[in-house]
Amino acid sequence: MSQTSLVFSLLFLGLASPATAFDIQAHRGGRGLHPENTLQAFSRALDLHVDTLELDVGVTRDGVLVVSHERRLNPDLARDAAGDYVAPPGPLLNALPLAEVQSYDIGQIRPGSEYAKQFSEQRALHGPGVAPPRIPTLKEVIDFVRSSGDEHVRLNIETKLDPAFPAESPNPERFVTLLLGLIQAEHFAGRVMIQSFDWRTLQLVQQRAPDIPTVYLSRQSGETPTVSLTAATRWTAGFNPADHGGSLPRTVKAAGGKVWSPYFTEVTPELIAEAHALGLSVIVWPVNRPQDMGRLMDIGVDGIISDRPELLRQVALGRGATQPLGLSLKPSSPK
């Protein structure tokens, strides 16, 4: 069965489902369609009426928050004025001023790379008056969202730092100070969530801006797990699931989180039910196949982060999703 046929089969099967709240999040703006974390990707995601733009932030040498998944210029994406890709591993963002960071074109994946194989359909927009995609500042993204007229879409902002490599990013205190300072200066606190694998930053956000929902990312498997059920790790700010019955939902609740965001293969109906009983929402990542989207919706996740937001929206609408989850996470009064 083709992917398109599968989508419509899932739509048909979901027509009888009752309307439910659901959060459709475009991962890195929807990198299956357009260059990741760029205004081109965010524009397309808004056209698709997603509920949330998921994105990542780092900090330049001159203290500007920029939208980038890597703490470095990505050698599979960043090309200089001569069209040459940067050499691996790429220079650190915090070693470069903003002007230099934004001088690189990130609109074409390096041919033959694993990234190119994974996202072969990704295309940058070209034509008269269309600038090559660059790394935007977080302020530019906020300005873009505000100017779009879309008053409902939210930002799910991930802080990119690794406790094992403290020199590669600002320390958590400075990172959170810069991030909250911008959000508050832009009067945008009611439209953001802040997520991280590094729970230290989430603890600081909760202390300084308790109305902003915090999203606790976790990964138990793979090459770079961030959590263990039996011990605290460098990522978990001292929180040990063993102290909470070996339960990640209970650990996130104890840490003060509003949302648990696990890797999508690491959730079960029982864990979702446990999270819901604790008052947590569950948003999984990254889900790109319609059959997985449908299965996860059926077992009760509250939202999905996807590189293919157009497929996710079709599947979600087919299952009766109407109101975005994000609306229920807004603070009760503007700050």
C-alpha positions as CSV (number, residue, x, y, z in Angstrom):
1,M,0.0,0.0,0.0
2,S,1.4,3.5,-0.9
3,Q,1.8,6.1,1.9
4,T,-1.0,8.2,0.4
5,S,-3.4,5.2,0.3
6,L,-2.5,4.4,3.9
7,V,-3.2,8.0,5.0
8,F,-6.7,7.8,3.4
9,S,-7.4,4.4,4.9
10,L,-6.5,5.8,8.3
11,L,-8.8,8.8,7.7
12,F,-11.7,6.5,6.8
13,L,-11.2,4.4,9.9
14,G,-11.1,7.4,12.1
15,L,-14.2,9.2,10.9
16,A,-16.4,7.8,13.6
17,S,-14.1,8.8,16.4
18,P,-15.3,11.5,18.8
19,A,-13.6,14.9,18.6
20,T,-10.7,15.2,21.0
21,A,-8.0,17.7,21.8
22,F,-4.7,16.9,20.1
23,D,-1.4,18.8,19.6
24,I,0.1,18.6,16.1
25,Q,3.7,19.6,16.3
26,A,6.0,20.3,13.4
27,H,9.4,18.8,14.3
28,R,12.1,21.4,13.5
29,G,9.3,23.1,11.6
30,G,8.6,20.0,9.5
31,R,12.0,19.0,8.1
32,G,10.5,16.3,5.9
33,L,9.2,19.2,3.7
34,H,11.6,22.1,4.0
35,P,15.0,22.9,5.5
36,E,14.8,22.3,9.3
37,N,14.4,25.2,11.7
38,T,14.1,27.8,9.0
39,L,11.5,30.4,8.3
40,Q,10.6,28.4,5.1
41,A,9.7,25.4,7.2
42,F,7.8,27.4,9.8
43,S,5.8,29.2,7.0
44,R,4.8,25.9,5.5
45,A,3.8,24.5,8.9
46,L,1.6,27.5,9.5
47,D,0.0,26.9,6.1
48,L,-0.8,23.4,7.3
49,H,-2.4,24.8,10.5
50,V,-0.3,22.9,12.9
51,D,-0.8,23.7,16.6
52,T,2.8,23.9,17.6
53,L,6.1,24.8,15.9
54,E,8.8,22.6,17.6
55,L,12.2,24.1,17.4
56,D,15.7,24.2,19.0
57,V,17.8,27.1,20.3
58,G,21.4,27.7,20.9
59,V,23.4,30.9,21.7
60,T,26.0,32.7,19.6
61,R,29.2,34.2,20.9
62,D,27.5,37.6,21.1
63,G,24.7,36.2,23.2
64,V,21.9,35.9,20.6
65,L,19.5,33.0,20.7
66,V,19.4,31.3,17.3
67,V,17.3,28.4,16.1
68,S,19.5,25.4,15.5
69,H,19.3,21.7,16.5
70,E,23.0,21.3,16.8
71,R,25.4,23.2,19.1
72,R,27.6,23.6,16.0
73,L,27.1,24.5,12.4
74,N,25.8,21.2,10.9
75,P,28.3,19.9,8.3
76,D,25.5,18.3,6.4
77,L,23.6,21.6,6.1
78,A,25.8,24.7,6.4
79,R,27.5,26.0,3.2
80,D,29.7,29.1,2.9
81,A,29.6,31.8,0.3
82,A,31.6,29.6,-2.1
83,G,29.1,26.8,-1.7
84,D,31.4,24.5,0.3
85,Y,30.0,22.6,3.3
86,V,31.7,23.3,6.6
87,A,34.2,20.6,7.6
88,P,33.1,18.1,10.4
89,P,32.4,18.5,13.2
90,G,31.6,22.2,12.4
91,P,32.4,25.3,14.4
92,L,30.5,25.8,17.7
93,L,27.7,28.4,17.6
94,N,29.0,30.0,20.8
95,A,32.4,30.6,19.1
96,L,30.8,32.6,16.3
97,P,29.1,36.0,16.2
98,L,25.5,36.2,14.8
99,A,26.6,37.8,11.6
100,E,28.9,34.9,10.8
101,V,26.3,32.3,11.8
102,Q,23.8,33.8,9.5
103,S,26.2,34.0,6.6
104,Y,25.8,30.3,5.9
105,D,23.2,28.8,3.6
106,I,21.4,25.8,5.1
107,G,19.0,25.2,2.3
108,Q,20.5,22.0,0.8
109,I,21.4,18.8,2.5
110,R,24.9,17.5,1.7
111,P,24.4,15.0,-1.2
112,G,25.0,11.4,-0.3
113,S,24.8,12.0,3.5
114,E,22.7,9.8,5.8
115,Y,20.6,13.0,6.4
116,A,19.9,13.2,2.6
117,K,18.8,9.6,2.5
118,Q,16.4,10.1,5.4
119,F,14.8,13.3,4.0
120,S,15.0,12.8,0.2
121,E,11.8,14.9,-0.3
122,Q,13.1,18.0,1.5
123,R,13.2,21.0,-0.8
124,A,14.1,24.6,-0.3
125,L,12.1,27.3,-2.0
126,H,13.9,29.2,-4.7
127,G,13.0,32.0,-7.1
128,P,13.1,35.8,-7.5
129,G,13.1,37.5,-4.2
130,V,13.5,34.3,-2.2
131,A,16.5,34.4,0.0
132,P,18.5,31.2,0.7
133,P,17.5,29.7,4.1
134,R,19.6,30.9,6.9
135,I,19.7,30.2,10.6
136,P,17.1,32.5,12.1
137,T,17.2,34.1,15.5
138,L,14.5,33.1,18.0
139,K,13.3,36.8,17.9
140,E,12.9,36.5,14.1
141,V,10.8,33.4,14.5
142,I,8.6,35.1,17.1
143,D,8.2,38.2,14.9
144,F,7.4,35.9,11.9
145,V,4.7,34.1,13.9
146,R,3.2,37.3,15.1
147,S,3.2,38.9,11.7
148,S,1.5,35.8,10.2
149,G,-1.7,36.6,12.0
150,D,-2.0,33.1,13.4
151,E,-3.0,33.8,17.0
152,H,-3.2,30.1,18.1
153,V,0.0,28.5,17.1
154,R,2.5,27.9,19.9
155,L,6.3,27.4,20.1
156,N,7.8,24.3,21.8
157,I,11.4,25.5,22.4
158,E,14.2,23.1,23.2
159,T,17.3,24.2,25.0
160,K,20.3,22.6,23.4
161,L,23.0,21.9,25.9
162,D,24.7,18.7,27.2
163,P,26.0,18.5,30.7
164,A,29.0,16.5,29.5
165,F,30.1,19.3,27.2
166,P,29.7,22.5,29.2
167,A,32.0,24.5,27.0
168,E,29.8,24.0,24.0
169,S,26.9,26.1,25.3
170,P,26.1,28.7,28.0
171,N,25.6,27.3,31.5
172,P,22.0,26.6,32.4
173,E,21.7,29.8,34.4
174,R,22.8,32.0,31.5
175,F,20.9,30.0,28.9
176,V,17.6,30.3,30.8
177,T,18.2,34.0,31.6
178,L,18.7,34.8,27.9
179,L,15.7,32.7,26.9
180,L,13.2,33.9,29.5
181,G,14.5,37.5,29.0
182,L,13.6,37.3,25.3
183,I,10.2,35.6,25.8
184,Q,9.2,38.1,28.4
185,A,10.5,41.1,26.4
186,E,8.4,39.9,23.5
187,H,5.3,39.3,25.7
188,F,5.1,35.8,24.3
189,A,5.1,33.7,27.5
190,G,1.5,32.6,26.9
191,R,2.4,30.9,23.7
192,V,5.5,28.9,24.5
193,M,6.5,25.6,26.1
194,I,10.1,24.9,27.0
195,Q,11.5,21.4,26.6
196,S,14.8,19.8,27.3
197,F,16.7,16.6,27.8
198,D,18.8,18.6,30.3
199,W,16.3,18.9,33.1
200,R,18.5,21.5,34.9
201,T,17.1,24.2,32.5
202,L,13.6,23.1,33.2
203,Q,14.1,23.4,36.9
204,L,15.2,27.0,36.4
205,V,12.3,27.8,34.1
206,Q,9.9,26.5,36.8
207,Q,11.5,28.7,39.4
208,R,11.6,31.9,37.4
209,A,8.5,31.6,35.1
210,P,6.1,29.0,36.7
211,D,3.3,29.8,34.2
212,I,5.4,28.5,31.3
213,P,4.8,24.7,30.9
214,T,7.9,22.6,31.0
215,V,8.3,19.5,28.8
216,Y,10.6,16.7,30.1
217,L,12.2,14.9,27.2
218,S,13.5,11.4,27.7
219,R,15.2,8.6,25.8
220,Q,15.9,5.2,27.4
221,S,17.3,3.4,24.5
222,G,19.5,3.9,21.4
223,E,23.1,5.2,21.3
224,T,22.5,8.2,23.5
225,P,20.0,7.4,26.3
226,T,19.3,10.3,28.7
227,V,17.4,8.5,31.4
228,S,17.7,5.3,33.4
229,L,14.9,3.8,35.5
230,T,17.4,2.8,38.2
231,A,19.7,5.9,38.6
232,A,19.9,9.6,38.1
233,T,21.9,10.5,35.0
234,R,23.8,13.7,34.1
235,W,20.6,14.8,32.3
236,T,18.1,14.5,35.1
237,A,19.1,17.3,37.5
238,G,19.5,14.7,40.4
239,F,16.1,13.1,39.9
240,N,16.2,9.3,40.1
241,P,13.3,7.2,38.9
242,A,14.3,4.5,41.4
243,D,13.1,7.0,44.1
244,H,9.7,7.1,42.4
245,G,8.9,3.4,41.9
246,G,11.0,3.2,38.7
247,S,8.4,5.3,36.9
248,L,9.3,8.1,34.5
249,P,5.9,9.7,34.7
250,R,6.1,9.9,38.5
251,T,9.7,11.3,38.2
252,V,8.5,14.0,35.8
253,K,5.6,14.8,38.1
254,A,8.0,15.0,41.1
255,A,10.3,17.3,39.1
256,G,7.4,19.7,38.5
257,G,6.8,19.1,34.8
258,K,3.6,19.6,32.9
259,V,4.4,17.4,30.0
260,W,6.3,14.1,29.6
261,S,7.9,13.8,26.1
262,P,9.4,10.3,25.5
263,Y,10.7,8.7,22.4
264,F,7.7,7.3,20.6
265,T,8.7,3.6,20.9
266,E,9.0,3.9,24.7
267,V,5.4,4.5,25.6
268,T,2.7,2.0,26.4
269,P,-1.0,2.4,27.2
270,E,-0.2,1.7,30.8
271,L,2.4,4.5,31.0
272,I,0.1,6.9,29.2
273,A,-2.7,6.1,31.7
274,E,-0.3,6.6,34.6
275,A,0.9,10.0,33.3
276,H,-2.7,11.1,32.8
277,A,-3.6,10.0,36.3
278,L,-0.8,12.3,37.5
279,G,-2.1,15.2,35.5
280,L,0.7,15.0,32.9
281,S,0.2,15.3,29.1
282,V,2.2,12.9,26.9
283,I,3.7,14.2,23.7
284,V,5.9,11.7,21.7
285,W,8.6,12.3,19.2
286,P,9.5,11.9,16.3
287,V,6.7,10.0,14.5
288,N,6.7,10.1,10.7
289,R,4.7,7.0,9.5
290,P,0.9,7.2,9.4
291,Q,0.5,3.8,10.9
292,D,2.5,4.8,13.9
293,M,0.6,8.1,14.2
294,G,-2.7,6.2,14.2
295,R,-1.5,3.6,16.7
296,L,-0.2,6.2,19.2
297,M,-3.4,8.3,19.0
298,D,-5.4,5.1,19.6
299,I,-3.4,4.4,22.9
300,G,-4.0,8.0,24.1
301,V,-1.1,10.3,23.5
302,D,-2.0,13.9,23.7
303,G,0.3,15.1,20.9
304,I,2.9,14.0,18.3
305,I,6.0,15.8,17.1
306,S,6.6,14.9,13.5
307,D,8.9,15.7,10.5
308,R,5.8,15.2,8.3
309,P,3.1,17.5,9.8
310,E,1.0,17.2,6.6
311,L,0.6,13.5,7.2
312,L,0.0,13.9,10.9
313,R,-2.7,16.5,10.4
314,Q,-4.5,14.2,8.0
315,V,-4.4,11.3,10.4
316,A,-5.4,13.5,13.4
317,L,-8.3,15.1,11.6
318,G,-9.5,11.7,10.5
319,R,-9.6,10.6,14.1
320,G,-11.6,13.6,15.1
321,A,-9.0,15.9,16.6
322,T,-10.2,19.4,16.7
323,Q,-9.0,21.6,19.6
324,P,-5.2,21.9,20.0
325,L,-3.9,20.7,23.3
326,G,-1.7,23.8,23.6
327,L,-4.7,26.0,24.3
328,S,-5.3,24.2,27.6
329,L,-1.7,24.9,28.6
330,K,-1.9,28.6,28.4
331,P,-1.6,30.6,31.7
332,S,-4.8,31.8,33.2
333,S,-3.8,35.4,32.9
334,P,-1.3,37.2,30.7
335,K,2.0,38.2,32.2
